Amino acid sequence: MKVAISLPDPVFEAAERLARQLKTPRSRLYANAIAEYVGSRGSESITARLNAIYAAESSAVDQAFERAQLKTLRNETW
């Protein structure tokens, strides 16, 4: 799909330089950048769902399990 957008001159110029460095067409550079941005924003919905789960459920570690972990870690060389 073709789209017309407006960019500030410095952003456009930086994108042009990057496209030349990567030897990739401008449209591919923009498509990749938008895809990456959209993908990274999707993690917010995952975080929101996890927050909802942990708001309703305890995330506390069983004390016996925690003691066992700490006992094991004391013997560990880092």
N, CA, C, O and CB atoms as a CASP TS submission, in Angstrom:
PFRMAT TS
TARGET T0000
AUTHOR 0000-0000-0000
METHOD Language model
MODEL 1
PARENT N/A
ATOM      1  N   MET     1       0.841  -1.173   0.000  1.00  0.00           N
ATOM      2  CA  MET     1       0.000   0.000   0.000  1.00  0.00           C
ATOM      3  C   MET     1       0.883   1.232   0.000  1.00  0.00           C
ATOM      4  O   MET     1       1.883   1.291   0.716  1.00  0.00           O
ATOM      5  CB  MET     1      -0.955   0.000   1.208  1.00  0.00           C
ATOM      6  N   LYS     2       0.521   2.190  -0.785  1.00  0.00           N
ATOM      7  CA  LYS     2       1.251   3.453  -0.812  1.00  0.00           C
ATOM      8  C   LYS     2       0.628   4.404   0.192  1.00  0.00           C
ATOM      9  O   LYS     2      -0.592   4.474   0.342  1.00  0.00           O
ATOM     10  CB  LYS     2       1.250   4.072  -2.234  1.00  0.00           C
ATOM     11  N   VAL     3       1.511   5.145   0.884  1.00  0.00           N
ATOM     12  CA  VAL     3       1.074   6.074   1.918  1.00  0.00           C
ATOM     13  C   VAL     3       1.923   7.338   1.798  1.00  0.00           C
ATOM     14  O   VAL     3       3.125   7.260   1.545  1.00  0.00           O
ATOM     15  CB  VAL     3       1.195   5.439   3.352  1.00  0.00           C
ATOM     16  N   ALA     4       1.311   8.477   1.974  1.00  0.00           N
ATOM     17  CA  ALA     4       2.050   9.738   1.999  1.00  0.00           C
ATOM     18  C   ALA     4       2.127  10.200   3.447  1.00  0.00           C
ATOM     19  O   ALA     4       1.110  10.269   4.137  1.00  0.00           O
ATOM     20  CB  ALA     4       1.370  10.828   1.090  1.00  0.00           C
ATOM     21  N   ILE     5       3.341  10.516   3.908  1.00  0.00           N
ATOM     22  CA  ILE     5       3.523  10.993   5.277  1.00  0.00           C
ATOM     23  C   ILE     5       4.413  12.222   5.264  1.00  0.00           C
ATOM     24  O   ILE     5       5.134  12.477   4.299  1.00  0.00           O
ATOM     25  CB  ILE     5       4.129   9.887   6.179  1.00  0.00           C
ATOM     26  N   SER     6       4.349  12.973   6.341  1.00  0.00           N
ATOM     27  CA  SER     6       5.229  14.135   6.511  1.00  0.00           C
ATOM     28  C   SER     6       6.212  13.812   7.621  1.00  0.00           C
ATOM     29  O   SER     6       5.841  13.292   8.674  1.00  0.00           O
ATOM     30  CB  SER     6       4.412  15.442   6.838  1.00  0.00           C
ATOM     31  N   LEU     7       7.488  14.134   7.362  1.00  0.00           N
ATOM     32  CA  LEU     7       8.536  13.906   8.351  1.00  0.00           C
ATOM     33  C   LEU     7       9.323  15.190   8.541  1.00  0.00           C
ATOM     34  O   LEU     7       9.488  15.964   7.598  1.00  0.00           O
ATOM     35  CB  LEU     7       9.472  12.745   7.921  1.00  0.00           C
ATOM     36  N   PRO     8       9.807  15.423   9.747  1.00  0.00           N
ATOM     37  CA  PRO     8      10.708  16.559   9.930  1.00  0.00           C
ATOM     38  C   PRO     8      11.970  16.321   9.084  1.00  0.00           C
ATOM     39  O   PRO     8      12.407  15.181   8.927  1.00  0.00           O
ATOM     40  CB  PRO     8      11.072  16.755  11.452  1.00  0.00           C
ATOM     41  N   ASP     9      12.541  17.384   8.549  1.00  0.00           N
ATOM     42  CA  ASP     9      13.720  17.263   7.690  1.00  0.00           C
ATOM     43  C   ASP     9      14.844  16.435   8.314  1.00  0.00           C
ATOM     44  O   ASP     9      15.405  15.577   7.634  1.00  0.00           O
ATOM     45  CB  ASP     9      14.240  18.634   7.354  1.00  0.00           C
ATOM     46  N   PRO    10      15.192  16.660   9.587  1.00  0.00           N
ATOM     47  CA  PRO    10      16.294  15.865  10.159  1.00  0.00           C
ATOM     48  C   PRO    10      16.001  14.362  10.190  1.00  0.00           C
ATOM     49  O   PRO    10      16.901  13.546   9.991  1.00  0.00           O
ATOM     50  CB  PRO    10      16.591  16.343  11.569  1.00  0.00           C
ATOM     51  N   VAL    11      14.759  14.007  10.435  1.00  0.00           N
ATOM     52  CA  VAL    11      14.384  12.580  10.460  1.00  0.00           C
ATOM     53  C   VAL    11      14.475  11.997   9.056  1.00  0.00           C
ATOM     54  O   VAL    11      15.001  10.900   8.865  1.00  0.00           O
ATOM     55  CB  VAL    11      12.945  12.390  11.031  1.00  0.00           C
ATOM     56  N   PHE    12      13.966  12.727   8.081  1.00  0.00           N
ATOM     57  CA  PHE    12      14.032  12.273   6.698  1.00  0.00           C
ATOM     58  C   PHE    12      15.482  12.095   6.248  1.00  0.00           C
ATOM     59  O   PHE    12      15.834  11.086   5.638  1.00  0.00           O
ATOM     60  CB  PHE    12      13.311  13.263   5.780  1.00  0.00           C
ATOM     61  N   GLU    13      16.316  13.086   6.557  1.00  0.00           N
ATOM     62  CA  GLU    13      17.719  13.022   6.140  1.00  0.00           C
ATOM     63  C   GLU    13      18.445  11.851   6.802  1.00  0.00           C
ATOM     64  O   GLU    13      19.247  11.174   6.160  1.00  0.00           O
ATOM     65  CB  GLU    13      18.433  14.337   6.475  1.00  0.00           C
ATOM     66  N   ALA    14      18.165  11.611   8.088  1.00  0.00           N
ATOM     67  CA  ALA    14      18.786  10.486   8.795  1.00  0.00           C
ATOM     68  C   ALA    14      18.331   9.163   8.187  1.00  0.00           C
ATOM     69  O   ALA    14      19.125   8.233   8.048  1.00  0.00           O
ATOM     70  CB  ALA    14      18.440  10.529  10.302  1.00  0.00           C
ATOM     71  N   ALA    15      17.057   9.084   7.828  1.00  0.00           N
ATOM     72  CA  ALA    15      16.535   7.862   7.195  1.00  0.00           C
ATOM     73  C   ALA    15      17.168   7.655   5.825  1.00  0.00           C
ATOM     74  O   ALA    15      17.488   6.525   5.457  1.00  0.00           O
ATOM     75  CB  ALA    15      14.998   7.930   7.063  1.00  0.00           C
ATOM     76  N   GLU    16      17.350   8.722   5.071  1.00  0.00           N
ATOM     77  CA  GLU    16      18.003   8.614   3.759  1.00  0.00           C
ATOM     78  C   GLU    16      19.427   8.082   3.898  1.00  0.00           C
ATOM     79  O   GLU    16      19.856   7.211   3.141  1.00  0.00           O
ATOM     80  CB  GLU    16      18.018   9.982   3.051  1.00  0.00           C
ATOM     81  N   ARG    17      20.154   8.625   4.883  1.00  0.00           N
ATOM     82  CA  ARG    17      21.534   8.160   5.102  1.00  0.00           C
ATOM     83  C   ARG    17      21.547   6.679   5.495  1.00  0.00           C
ATOM     84  O   ARG    17      22.365   5.904   5.001  1.00  0.00           O
ATOM     85  CB  ARG    17      22.228   9.012   6.200  1.00  0.00           C
ATOM     86  N   LEU    18      20.645   6.306   6.375  1.00  0.00           N
ATOM     87  CA  LEU    18      20.594   4.913   6.820  1.00  0.00           C
ATOM     88  C   LEU    18      20.229   3.980   5.673  1.00  0.00           C
ATOM     89  O   LEU    18      20.813   2.905   5.535  1.00  0.00           O
ATOM     90  CB  LEU    18      19.589   4.755   7.961  1.00  0.00           C
ATOM     91  N   ALA    19      19.279   4.383   4.862  1.00  0.00           N
ATOM     92  CA  ALA    19      18.883   3.557   3.712  1.00  0.00           C
ATOM     93  C   ALA    19      20.073   3.355   2.771  1.00  0.00           C
ATOM     94  O   ALA    19      20.282   2.255   2.259  1.00  0.00           O
ATOM     95  CB  ALA    19      17.697   4.212   2.948  1.00  0.00           C
ATOM     96  N   ARG    20      20.848   4.414   2.546  1.00  0.00           N
ATOM     97  CA  ARG    20      22.042   4.281   1.692  1.00  0.00           C
ATOM     98  C   ARG    20      23.070   3.347   2.328  1.00  0.00           C
ATOM     99  O   ARG    20      23.649   2.497   1.653  1.00  0.00           O
ATOM    100  CB  ARG    20      22.678   5.664   1.432  1.00  0.00           C
ATOM    101  N   GLN    21      23.293   3.514   3.640  1.00  0.00           N
ATOM    102  CA  GLN    21      24.252   2.651   4.340  1.00  0.00           C
ATOM    103  C   GLN    21      23.844   1.179   4.273  1.00  0.00           C
ATOM    104  O   GLN    21      24.678   0.298   4.064  1.00  0.00           O
ATOM    105  CB  GLN    21      24.384   3.086   5.803  1.00  0.00           C
ATOM    106  N   LEU    22      22.553   0.933   4.453  1.00  0.00           N
ATOM    107  CA  LEU    22      22.038  -0.439   4.447  1.00  0.00           C
ATOM    108  C   LEU    22      21.812  -0.975   3.036  1.00  0.00           C
ATOM    109  O   LEU    22      21.529  -2.156   2.837  1.00  0.00           O
ATOM    110  CB  LEU    22      20.741  -0.505   5.227  1.00  0.00           C
ATOM    111  N   LYS    23      21.947  -0.063   2.051  1.00  0.00           N
ATOM    112  CA  LYS    23      21.676  -0.432   0.654  1.00  0.00           C
ATOM    113  C   LYS    23      20.289  -1.060   0.514  1.00  0.00           C
ATOM    114  O   LYS    23      20.113  -2.126  -0.075  1.00  0.00           O
ATOM    115  CB  LYS    23      22.752  -1.408   0.135  1.00  0.00           C
ATOM    116  N   THR    24      19.322  -0.353   1.080  1.00  0.00           N
ATOM    117  CA  THR    24      17.934  -0.826   1.038  1.00  0.00           C
ATOM    118  C   THR    24      17.044   0.315   0.559  1.00  0.00           C
ATOM    119  O   THR    24      17.331   1.481   0.827  1.00  0.00           O
ATOM    120  CB  THR    24      17.468  -1.346   2.442  1.00  0.00           C
ATOM    121  N   PRO    25      15.980  -0.011  -0.138  1.00  0.00           N
ATOM    122  CA  PRO    25      15.075   1.057  -0.581  1.00  0.00           C
ATOM    123  C   PRO    25      14.440   1.775   0.614  1.00  0.00           C
ATOM    124  O   PRO    25      14.199   1.185   1.666  1.00  0.00           O
ATOM    125  CB  PRO    25      13.976   0.481  -1.495  1.00  0.00           C
ATOM    126  N   ARG    26      14.185   3.040   0.416  1.00  0.00           N
ATOM    127  CA  ARG    26      13.564   3.853   1.454  1.00  0.00           C
ATOM    128  C   ARG    26      12.263   3.231   1.958  1.00  0.00           C
ATOM    129  O   ARG    26      12.019   3.181   3.163  1.00  0.00           O
ATOM    130  CB  ARG    26      13.301   5.256   0.931  1.00  0.00           C
ATOM    131  N   SER    27      11.438   2.764   1.042  1.00  0.00           N
ATOM    132  CA  SER    27      10.146   2.202   1.468  1.00  0.00           C
ATOM    133  C   SER    27      10.343   0.963   2.346  1.00  0.00           C
ATOM    134  O   SER    27       9.580   0.739   3.285  1.00  0.00           O
ATOM    135  CB  SER    27       9.287   1.842   0.238  1.00  0.00           C
ATOM    136  N   ARG    28      11.365   0.163   2.038  1.00  0.00           N
ATOM    137  CA  ARG    28      11.634  -1.018   2.871  1.00  0.00           C
ATOM    138  C   ARG    28      12.126  -0.594   4.247  1.00  0.00           C
ATOM    139  O   ARG    28      11.743  -1.187   5.256  1.00  0.00           O
ATOM    140  CB  ARG    28      12.673  -1.942   2.195  1.00  0.00           C
ATOM    141  N   LEU    29      12.975   0.434   4.291  1.00  0.00           N
ATOM    142  CA  LEU    29      13.457   0.953   5.570  1.00  0.00           C
ATOM    143  C   LEU    29      12.287   1.403   6.434  1.00  0.00           C
ATOM    144  O   LEU    29      12.209   1.056   7.613  1.00  0.00           O
ATOM    145  CB  LEU    29      14.438   2.119   5.349  1.00  0.00           C
ATOM    146  N   TYR    30      11.379   2.175   5.846  1.00  0.00           N
ATOM    147  CA  TYR    30      10.227   2.667   6.601  1.00  0.00           C
ATOM    148  C   TYR    30       9.328   1.511   7.033  1.00  0.00           C
ATOM    149  O   TYR    30       8.845   1.494   8.165  1.00  0.00           O
ATOM    150  CB  TYR    30       9.427   3.677   5.763  1.00  0.00           C
ATOM    151  N   ALA    31       9.101   0.552   6.146  1.00  0.00           N
ATOM    152  CA  ALA    31       8.249  -0.587   6.482  1.00  0.00           C
ATOM    153  C   ALA    31       8.861  -1.383   7.639  1.00  0.00           C
ATOM    154  O   ALA    31       8.152  -1.786   8.561  1.00  0.00           O
ATOM    155  CB  ALA    31       8.047  -1.498   5.246  1.00  0.00           C
ATOM    156  N   ASN    32      10.184  -1.608   7.587  1.00  0.00           N
ATOM    157  CA  ASN    32      10.856  -2.342   8.667  1.00  0.00           C
ATOM    158  C   ASN    32      10.774  -1.582   9.981  1.00  0.00           C
ATOM    159  O   ASN    32      10.530  -2.168  11.036  1.00  0.00           O
ATOM    160  CB  ASN    32      12.322  -2.604   8.306  1.00  0.00           C
ATOM    161  N   ALA    33      10.981  -0.270   9.909  1.00  0.00           N
ATOM    162  CA  ALA    33      10.938   0.548  11.123  1.00  0.00           C
ATOM    163  C   ALA    33       9.545   0.522  11.748  1.00  0.00           C
ATOM    164  O   ALA    33       9.408   0.386  12.963  1.00  0.00           O
ATOM    165  CB  ALA    33      11.350   1.996  10.811  1.00  0.00           C
ATOM    166  N   ILE    34       8.526   0.650  10.926  1.00  0.00           N
ATOM    167  CA  ILE    34       7.154   0.641  11.446  1.00  0.00           C
ATOM    168  C   ILE    34       6.809  -0.738  12.004  1.00  0.00           C
ATOM    169  O   ILE    34       6.180  -0.837  13.058  1.00  0.00           O
ATOM    170  CB  ILE    34       6.148   1.038  10.339  1.00  0.00           C
ATOM    171  N   ALA    35       7.211  -1.796  11.311  1.00  0.00           N
ATOM    172  CA  ALA    35       6.937  -3.148  11.799  1.00  0.00           C
ATOM    173  C   ALA    35       7.602  -3.373  13.154  1.00  0.00           C
ATOM    174  O   ALA    35       7.002  -3.959  14.055  1.00  0.00           O
ATOM    175  CB  ALA    35       7.424  -4.199  10.784  1.00  0.00           C
ATOM    176  N   GLU    36       8.830  -2.912  13.295  1.00  0.00           N
ATOM    177  CA  GLU    36       9.534  -3.074  14.574  1.00  0.00           C
ATOM    178  C   GLU    36       8.846  -2.279  15.674  1.00  0.00           C
ATOM    179  O   GLU    36       8.698  -2.765  16.795  1.00  0.00           O
ATOM    180  CB  GLU    36      11.002  -2.633  14.444  1.00  0.00           C
ATOM    181  N   TYR    37       8.430  -1.066  15.360  1.00  0.00           N
ATOM    182  CA  TYR    37       7.750  -0.227  16.342  1.00  0.00           C
ATOM    183  C   TYR    37       6.427  -0.854  16.770  1.00  0.00           C
ATOM    184  O   TYR    37       6.124  -0.922  17.961  1.00  0.00           O
ATOM    185  CB  TYR    37       7.511   1.176  15.774  1.00  0.00           C
ATOM    186  N   VAL    38       5.659  -1.300  15.820  1.00  0.00           N
ATOM    187  CA  VAL    38       4.367  -1.921  16.136  1.00  0.00           C
ATOM    188  C   VAL    38       4.583  -3.186  16.972  1.00  0.00           C
ATOM    189  O   VAL    38       3.848  -3.438  17.927  1.00  0.00           O
ATOM    190  CB  VAL    38       3.585  -2.259  14.831  1.00  0.00           C
ATOM    191  N   GLY    39       5.591  -3.976  16.609  1.00  0.00           N
ATOM    192  CA  GLY    39       5.889  -5.179  17.366  1.00  0.00           C
ATOM    193  C   GLY    39       6.294  -4.891  18.793  1.00  0.00           C
ATOM    194  O   GLY    39       5.909  -5.615  19.711  1.00  0.00           O
ATOM    195  N   SER    40       7.067  -3.839  18.987  1.00  0.00           N
ATOM    196  CA  SER    40       7.504  -3.504  20.342  1.00  0.00           C
ATOM    197  C   SER    40       6.351  -2.983  21.184  1.00  0.00           C
ATOM    198  O   SER    40       6.337  -3.169  22.401  1.00  0.00           O
ATOM    199  CB  SER    40       8.622  -2.469  20.299  1.00  0.00           C
ATOM    200  N   ARG    41       5.397  -2.343  20.558  1.00  0.00           N
ATOM    201  CA  ARG    41       4.233  -1.832  21.293  1.00  0.00           C
ATOM    202  C   ARG    41       3.324  -2.966  21.730  1.00  0.00           C
ATOM    203  O   ARG    41       2.567  -2.821  22.690  1.00  0.00           O
ATOM    204  CB  ARG    41       3.446  -0.835  20.434  1.00  0.00           C
ATOM    205  N   GLY    42       3.392  -4.095  21.034  1.00  0.00           N
ATOM    206  CA  GLY    42       2.575  -5.245  21.406  1.00  0.00           C
ATOM    207  C   GLY    42       2.957  -5.792  22.760  1.00  0.00           C
ATOM    208  O   GLY    42       2.129  -6.413  23.427  1.00  0.00           O
ATOM    209  N   SER    43       4.205  -5.577  23.189  1.00  0.00           N
ATOM    210  CA  SER    43       4.628  -6.080  24.488  1.00  0.00           C
ATOM    211  C   SER    43       3.894  -5.375  25.619  1.00  0.00           C
ATOM    212  O   SER    43       3.784  -5.917  26.719  1.00  0.00           O
ATOM    213  CB  SER    43       6.131  -5.912  24.655  1.00  0.00           C
ATOM    214  N   GLU    44       3.390  -4.171  25.361  1.00  0.00           N
ATOM    215  CA  GLU    44       2.634  -3.470  26.394  1.00  0.00           C
ATOM    216  C   GLU    44       1.359  -4.224  26.744  1.00  0.00           C
ATOM    217  O   GLU    44       0.966  -4.272  27.910  1.00  0.00           O
ATOM    218  CB  GLU    44       2.296  -2.050  25.938  1.00  0.00           C
ATOM    219  N   SER    45       0.709  -4.816  25.740  1.00  0.00           N
ATOM    220  CA  SER    45      -0.511  -5.561  26.032  1.00  0.00           C
ATOM    221  C   SER    45      -0.186  -6.819  26.816  1.00  0.00           C
ATOM    222  O   SER    45      -0.973  -7.236  27.665  1.00  0.00           O
ATOM    223  CB  SER    45      -1.253  -5.917  24.738  1.00  0.00           C
ATOM    224  N   ILE    46       0.963  -7.431  26.545  1.00  0.00           N
ATOM    225  CA  ILE    46       1.390  -8.595  27.317  1.00  0.00           C
ATOM    226  C   ILE    46       1.632  -8.182  28.761  1.00  0.00           C
ATOM    227  O   ILE    46       1.195  -8.864  29.688  1.00  0.00           O
ATOM    228  CB  ILE    46       2.667  -9.230  26.707  1.00  0.00           C
ATOM    229  N   THR    47       2.330  -7.066  28.953  1.00  0.00           N
ATOM    230  CA  THR    47       2.593  -6.574  30.299  1.00  0.00           C
ATOM    231  C   THR    47       1.293  -6.268  31.028  1.00  0.00           C
ATOM    232  O   THR    47       1.158  -6.583  32.211  1.00  0.00           O
ATOM    233  CB  THR    47       3.476  -5.329  30.250  1.00  0.00           C
ATOM    234  N   ALA    48       0.343  -5.664  30.341  1.00  0.00           N
ATOM    235  CA  ALA    48      -0.944  -5.351  30.964  1.00  0.00           C
ATOM    236  C   ALA    48      -1.659  -6.623  31.398  1.00  0.00           C
ATOM    237  O   ALA    48      -2.245  -6.667  32.480  1.00  0.00           O
ATOM    238  CB  ALA    48      -1.828  -4.552  29.998  1.00  0.00           C
ATOM    239  N   ARG    49      -1.615  -7.666  30.554  1.00  0.00           N
ATOM    240  CA  ARG    49      -2.254  -8.932  30.930  1.00  0.00           C
ATOM    241  C   ARG    49      -1.562  -9.580  32.120  1.00  0.00           C
ATOM    242  O   ARG    49      -2.224 -10.094  33.021  1.00  0.00           O
ATOM    243  CB  ARG    49      -2.255  -9.895  29.749  1.00  0.00           C
ATOM    244  N   LEU    50      -0.229  -9.558  32.128  1.00  0.00           N
ATOM    245  CA  LEU    50       0.503 -10.120  33.266  1.00  0.00           C
ATOM    246  C   LEU    50       0.217  -9.334  34.543  1.00  0.00           C
ATOM    247  O   LEU    50       0.063  -9.921  35.614  1.00  0.00           O
ATOM    248  CB  LEU    50       2.012 -10.130  32.981  1.00  0.00           C
ATOM    249  N   ASN    51       0.145  -8.013  34.430  1.00  0.00           N
ATOM    250  CA  ASN    51      -0.193  -7.199  35.599  1.00  0.00           C
ATOM    251  C   ASN    51      -1.566  -7.555  36.137  1.00  0.00           C
ATOM    252  O   ASN    51      -1.759  -7.604  37.352  1.00  0.00           O
ATOM    253  CB  ASN    51      -0.141  -5.715  35.250  1.00  0.00           C
ATOM    254  N   ALA    52      -2.523  -7.804  35.250  1.00  0.00           N
ATOM    255  CA  ALA    52      -3.864  -8.183  35.684  1.00  0.00           C
ATOM    256  C   ALA    52      -3.845  -9.523  36.409  1.00  0.00           C
ATOM    257  O   ALA    52      -4.523  -9.697  37.421  1.00  0.00           O
ATOM    258  CB  ALA    52      -4.815  -8.245  34.486  1.00  0.00           C
ATOM    259  N   ILE    53      -3.077 -10.457  35.895  1.00  0.00           N
ATOM    260  CA  ILE    53      -2.988 -11.778  36.541  1.00  0.00           C
ATOM    261  C   ILE    53      -2.378 -11.647  37.920  1.00  0.00           C
ATOM    262  O   ILE    53      -2.916 -12.174  38.894  1.00  0.00           O
ATOM    263  CB  ILE    53      -2.155 -12.756  35.686  1.00  0.00           C
ATOM    264  N   TYR    54      -1.243 -10.938  38.010  1.00  0.00           N
ATOM    265  CA  TYR    54      -0.562 -10.828  39.295  1.00  0.00           C
ATOM    266  C   TYR    54      -1.281  -9.909  40.274  1.00  0.00           C
ATOM    267  O   TYR    54      -1.006  -9.957  41.473  1.00  0.00           O
ATOM    268  CB  TYR    54       0.839 -10.334  39.084  1.00  0.00           C
ATOM    269  N   ALA    55      -2.190  -9.083  39.793  1.00  0.00           N
ATOM    270  CA  ALA    55      -3.002  -8.281  40.699  1.00  0.00           C
ATOM    271  C   ALA    55      -4.030  -9.169  41.402  1.00  0.00           C
ATOM    272  O   ALA    55      -4.432  -8.893  42.532  1.00  0.00           O
ATOM    273  CB  ALA    55      -3.706  -7.135  39.933  1.00  0.00           C
ATOM    274  N   ALA    56      -4.451 -10.241  40.717  1.00  0.00           N
ATOM    275  CA  ALA    56      -5.451 -11.146  41.275  1.00  0.00           C
ATOM    276  C   ALA    56      -4.836 -12.345  41.987  1.00  0.00           C
ATOM    277  O   ALA    56      -5.472 -12.938  42.858  1.00  0.00           O
ATOM    278  CB  ALA    56      -6.365 -11.627  40.183  1.00  0.00           C
ATOM    279  N   GLU    57      -3.625 -12.701  41.631  1.00  0.00           N
ATOM    280  CA  GLU    57      -2.958 -13.889  42.188  1.00  0.00           C
ATOM    281  C   GLU    57      -1.696 -13.470  42.926  1.00  0.00           C
ATOM    282  O   GLU    57      -1.026 -12.515  42.536  1.00  0.00           O
ATOM    283  CB  GLU    57      -2.613 -14.913  41.070  1.00  0.00           C
ATOM    284  N   SER    58      -1.383 -14.183  43.980  1.00  0.00           N
ATOM    285  CA  SER    58      -0.154 -13.919  44.717  1.00  0.00           C
ATOM    286  C   SER    58       1.040 -14.424  43.917  1.00  0.00           C
ATOM    287  O   SER    58       0.989 -15.494  43.312  1.00  0.00           O
ATOM    288  CB  SER    58      -0.196 -14.581  46.115  1.00  0.00           C
ATOM    289  N   SER    59       2.100 -13.651  43.923  1.00  0.00           N
ATOM    290  CA  SER    59       3.325 -14.081  43.253  1.00  0.00           C
ATOM    291  C   SER    59       4.408 -14.409  44.280  1.00  0.00           C
ATOM    292  O   SER    59       5.581 -14.552  43.937  1.00  0.00           O
ATOM    293  CB  SER    59       3.822 -12.992  42.279  1.00  0.00           C
ATOM    294  N   ALA    60       4.001 -14.525  45.536  1.00  0.00           N
ATOM    295  CA  ALA    60       4.955 -14.824  46.605  1.00  0.00           C
ATOM    296  C   ALA    60       5.499 -16.237  46.436  1.00  0.00           C
ATOM    297  O   ALA    60       4.786 -17.151  46.020  1.00  0.00           O
ATOM    298  CB  ALA    60       4.293 -14.662  47.995  1.00  0.00           C
ATOM    299  N   VAL    61       6.770 -16.393  46.765  1.00  0.00           N
ATOM    300  CA  VAL    61       7.419 -17.698  46.704  1.00  0.00           C
ATOM    301  C   VAL    61       7.212 -18.386  48.049  1.00  0.00           C
ATOM    302  O   VAL    61       7.327 -17.755  49.100  1.00  0.00           O
ATOM    303  CB  VAL    61       8.945 -17.568  46.359  1.00  0.00           C
ATOM    304  N   ASP    62       6.912 -19.666  48.011  1.00  0.00           N
ATOM    305  CA  ASP    62       6.752 -20.449  49.228  1.00  0.00           C
ATOM    306  C   ASP    62       8.025 -20.323  50.066  1.00  0.00           C
ATOM    307  O   ASP    62       9.129 -20.446  49.534  1.00  0.00           O
ATOM    308  CB  ASP    62       6.446 -21.944  48.897  1.00  0.00           C
ATOM    309  N   GLN    63       7.881 -20.075  51.383  1.00  0.00           N
ATOM    310  CA  GLN    63       9.048 -19.829  52.225  1.00  0.00           C
ATOM    311  C   GLN    63       9.998 -21.020  52.279  1.00  0.00           C
ATOM    312  O   GLN    63      11.214 -20.831  52.307  1.00  0.00           O
ATOM    313  CB  GLN    63       8.605 -19.475  53.619  1.00  0.00           C
ATOM    314  N   ALA    64       9.476 -22.223  52.295  1.00  0.00           N
ATOM    315  CA  ALA    64      10.336 -23.410  52.320  1.00  0.00           C
ATOM    316  C   ALA    64      11.159 -23.485  51.031  1.00  0.00           C
ATOM    317  O   ALA    64      12.348 -23.803  51.066  1.00  0.00           O
ATOM    318  CB  ALA    64       9.487 -24.702  52.499  1.00  0.00           C
ATOM    319  N   PHE    65      10.535 -23.197  49.921  1.00  0.00           N
ATOM    320  CA  PHE    65      11.231 -23.207  48.631  1.00  0.00           C
ATOM    321  C   PHE    65      12.300 -22.116  48.598  1.00  0.00           C
ATOM    322  O   PHE    65      13.407 -22.335  48.106  1.00  0.00           O
ATOM    323  CB  PHE    65      10.229 -23.014  47.468  1.00  0.00           C
ATOM    324  N   GLU    66      11.959 -20.943  49.124  1.00  0.00           N
ATOM    325  CA  GLU    66      12.909 -19.834  49.151  1.00  0.00           C
ATOM    326  C   GLU    66      14.125 -20.190  50.010  1.00  0.00           C
ATOM    327  O   GLU    66      15.258 -19.918  49.613  1.00  0.00           O
ATOM    328  CB  GLU    66      12.231 -18.554  49.686  1.00  0.00           C
ATOM    329  N   ARG    67      13.906 -20.796  51.182  1.00  0.00           N
ATOM    330  CA  ARG    67      15.021 -21.200  52.041  1.00  0.00           C
ATOM    331  C   ARG    67      15.909 -22.212  51.327  1.00  0.00           C
ATOM    332  O   ARG    67      17.134 -22.116  51.399  1.00  0.00           O
ATOM    333  CB  ARG    67      14.499 -21.791  53.363  1.00  0.00           C
ATOM    334  N   ALA    68      15.311 -23.173  50.645  1.00  0.00           N
ATOM    335  CA  ALA    68      16.080 -24.186  49.917  1.00  0.00           C
ATOM    336  C   ALA    68      16.923 -23.532  48.823  1.00  0.00           C
ATOM    337  O   ALA    68      18.081 -23.902  48.630  1.00  0.00           O
ATOM    338  CB  ALA    68      15.137 -25.247  49.304  1.00  0.00           C
ATOM    339  N   GLN    69      16.350 -22.566  48.110  1.00  0.00           N
ATOM    340  CA  GLN    69      17.103 -21.867  47.069  1.00  0.00           C
ATOM    341  C   GLN    69      18.284 -21.103  47.660  1.00  0.00           C
ATOM    342  O   GLN    69      19.394 -21.156  47.129  1.00  0.00           O
ATOM    343  CB  GLN    69      16.188 -20.906  46.305  1.00  0.00           C
ATOM    344  N   LEU    70      18.040 -20.397  48.757  1.00  0.00           N
ATOM    345  CA  LEU    70      19.106 -19.614  49.382  1.00  0.00           C
ATOM    346  C   LEU    70      20.212 -20.520  49.907  1.00  0.00           C
ATOM    347  O   LEU    70      21.393 -20.191  49.803  1.00  0.00           O
ATOM    348  CB  LEU    70      18.543 -18.757  50.521  1.00  0.00           C
ATOM    349  N   LYS    71      19.829 -21.655  50.468  1.00  0.00           N
ATOM    350  CA  LYS    71      20.819 -22.605  50.976  1.00  0.00           C
ATOM    351  C   LYS    71      21.702 -23.109  49.826  1.00  0.00           C
ATOM    352  O   LYS    71      22.920 -23.211  49.974  1.00  0.00           O
ATOM    353  CB  LYS    71      20.118 -23.796  51.688  1.00  0.00           C
ATOM    354  N   THR    72      21.096 -23.418  48.704  1.00  0.00           N
ATOM    355  CA  THR    72      21.843 -23.890  47.540  1.00  0.00           C
ATOM    356  C   THR    72      22.757 -22.808  46.984  1.00  0.00           C
ATOM    357  O   THR    72      23.890 -23.092  46.595  1.00  0.00           O
ATOM    358  CB  THR    72      20.888 -24.365  46.458  1.00  0.00           C
ATOM    359  N   LEU    73      22.277 -21.582  46.944  1.00  0.00           N
ATOM    360  CA  LEU    73      23.056 -20.477  46.383  1.00  0.00           C
ATOM    361  C   LEU    73      24.271 -20.134  47.234  1.00  0.00           C
ATOM    362  O   LEU    73      25.280 -19.667  46.706  1.00  0.00           O
ATOM    363  CB  LEU    73      22.183 -19.253  46.232  1.00  0.00           C
ATOM    364  N   ARG    74      24.188 -20.357  48.538  1.00  0.00           N
ATOM    365  CA  ARG    74      25.341 -20.068  49.396  1.00  0.00           C
ATOM    366  C   ARG    74      26.550 -20.911  48.996  1.00  0.00           C
ATOM    367  O   ARG    74      27.690 -20.475  49.155  1.00  0.00           O
ATOM    368  CB  ARG    74      24.989 -20.320  50.869  1.00  0.00           C
ATOM    369  N   ASN    75      26.309 -22.097  48.487  1.00  0.00           N
ATOM    370  CA  ASN    75      27.393 -23.005  48.106  1.00  0.00           C
ATOM    371  C   ASN    75      27.874 -22.772  46.679  1.00  0.00           C
ATOM    372  O   ASN    75      28.807 -23.434  46.226  1.00  0.00           O
ATOM    373  CB  ASN    75      26.941 -24.441  48.261  1.00  0.00           C
ATOM    374  N   GLU    76      27.266 -21.867  45.989  1.00  0.00           N
ATOM    375  CA  GLU    76      27.581 -21.607  44.578  1.00  0.00           C
ATOM    376  C   GLU    76      28.743 -20.634  44.467  1.00  0.00           C
ATOM    377  O   GLU    76      28.779 -19.620  45.163  1.00  0.00           O
ATOM    378  CB  GLU    76      26.349 -21.051  43.834  1.00  0.00           C
ATOM    379  N   THR    77      29.689 -20.942  43.593  1.00  0.00           N
ATOM    380  CA  THR    77      30.783 -19.995  43.334  1.00  0.00           C
ATOM    381  C   THR    77      30.430 -19.191  42.089  1.00  0.00           C
ATOM    382  O   THR    77      30.070 -19.750  41.053  1.00  0.00           O
ATOM    383  CB  THR    77      32.162 -20.739  43.152  1.00  0.00           C
ATOM    384  N   TRP    78      30.538 -17.891  42.206  1.00  0.00           N
ATOM    385  CA  TRP    78      30.143 -17.014  41.098  1.00  0.00           C
ATOM    386  C   TRP    78      31.360 -16.589  40.372  1.00  0.00           C
ATOM    387  O   TRP    78      31.268 -15.843  39.397  1.00  0.00           O
ATOM    388  CB  TRP    78      29.358 -15.793  41.580  1.00  0.00           C
TER
END
